Structures are given as structure tokens and as C-alpha cells.
């Protein structure tokens, strides 16, 4: 695709070689109005300079704060226009990236070999056909997948964390397998 300015130049060249303007435009595939068009002068130059000056004075201000500052100084301007000119000037404030902390040596989790060292528990929420909410505590033994089930329904988190130690939890869960 050839730009409009390049096509205008080509038409001028063809006219200088003796071809009529109409025929040159038809050959190039350009309308006469597009050929004769003269772009209007940019009316945003003064506003763009004010935006750049404010942005340099207040480094951490974004387009919104620049818009407010322009309003305080008596400049009546649309916020979308300020946003557009702010972007065109390349004044976006860079987002600060978090410093990446290197990850330590990764190694896969070891599979438990004994009967009661690792249990997995999770709260599961569901709804009945009537719309009632059901909250259940499910559990699963890591070494023996057949040892799983629902510990309790309607149980609260404070009841789970209130158990004295892991051994009693394992005994409690182990005795209620389904």
C-alpha cells in the first residue's frame, strides 16, 4: 500500500511529464479532493507544550493529574484530549516492577511411605436443589488414596484449627473413614 503523500508526488511527476491531472489521478486511483487536500495546522501545539512542561515539573503525575492542573490554571480542555496528547508525547509514567527474588533449588515432593504422616483436607461448598448451601470438610490420605471421605458437614474452620495436635487429628480422621 502506497501512502497518500507518495501518490500525490507520483501524480505531480506524471503531470510534469505531460499527462493531464485527471488522467494521472485515474491511473493512480486517487480522487481529486484527496490530491488537492492540504492538512490543517495542528491546533494542539500550545496545549502539548503545556502538558510536557507540567509533566517535567511533576514527574510522577499522570494524564489525570495533568488534566486537573490544567483546569486549575484556567485551561478549558477535554480530559480525553489531554490523554491523547499525553500519550503522543510519550509521557506515560513507567509502572514500577517488583524485584524478582530468585527461586531456591526446586525438588519434587517426596511421596509419604508411612500410614499417617500426610493428610490433605479441603472445604467443599455446594448447593442443594432448594438453594441451601452445604459446607463439607473432605479429607484424603496422601499415601493411601482409598482412605478418603467427608469428615463433617456444617463444620467451621475454628473447629478444625482447635484440635490439639496432628496425631489426634489423624486418629480422629482415621477412625471415620468411609
C-alpha positions, -999 to +999 in steps of 0.1 A: +000+000+000+014+033-011+009+063+012-012+093+001+018+117+001+037+093-022+007+091-046+004+129-046+041+131-056+036+105-083+007+124-098+028+156-098+055+138-116+031+124-142+016+159-147+052+173-152+058+147-178+028+160-199-001+137-187-033+155-177-041+158-140-074+139-145-058+110-163-030+108-138-054+106-109-074+079-126-043+058-133-031+062-097-066+056-083-068+088-063-096+113-060-091+150-070-101+161-035-075+138-019-049+152-043-057+188-035-062+183+002-040+205+025-040+194+061-050+220+087-023+232+111-021+214+144-041+234+170-028+213+199+008+226+198+004+251+226-015+227+248+010+199+241+038+222+253+019+230+285+013+193+291+050+185+286+061+214+308+037+202+336+049+166+332+085+176+335+078+197+366+058+170+383+075+137+373+051+113+389+019+129+376-002+110+351-026+123+325-054+127+351-034+149+374-021+170+344-057+175+334-066+187+369-036+210+369-046+225+335-081+230+349-067+248+380-047+271+357-080+281+339-074+260+307-107+245+295-098+213+278-114+178+274-098+150+295-097+127+265-078+153+245-053+156+274-049+118+275-043+116+237-017+143+237-001+128+268+003+095+250+015+112+218+043+130+238+054+097+252+050+108+288+035+077+304+048+071+338+065+038+339+050+012+362+074+001+389+081-036+385+086-058+416+121-070+421+122-107+412+136-128+440+155-158+427+138-191+434+158-216+455+166-251+444+134-269+434+129-305+441+098-327+438+078-335+469+086-369+484+058-394+485+049-404+520+057-440+529+042-444+564+005-446+572-003-413+589+022-385+581+004-365+554-033-358+551-050-334+527-081-315+538-103-291+519-136-273+524-161-281+497-191-259+491-222-270+472-259-261+469-290-283+471-319-281+447-338-259+472-309-234+472-295-243+506-257-241+510-237-271+521-202-268+535-183-301+539-147-309+551-133-336+529-100-354+536-077-377+517-046-397+528-016-390+507-001-425+508-033-445+506-059-430+482-085-454+494-086-436+527-107-406+519-141-392+527-162-364+542-152-357+578-181-334+587-208-313+572-216-278+585-182-277+603-164-244+609-128-236+604-123-227+641-133-263+650-106-277+627-078-254+640-089-260+676-079-297+675-049-301+699-024-318+676-018-337+644-019-371+660-053-367+674-065-353+640-051-384+623-068-407+648-100-387+645-100-388+607-086-423+605-115-437+626-141-420+604-131-434+570-160-441+547 
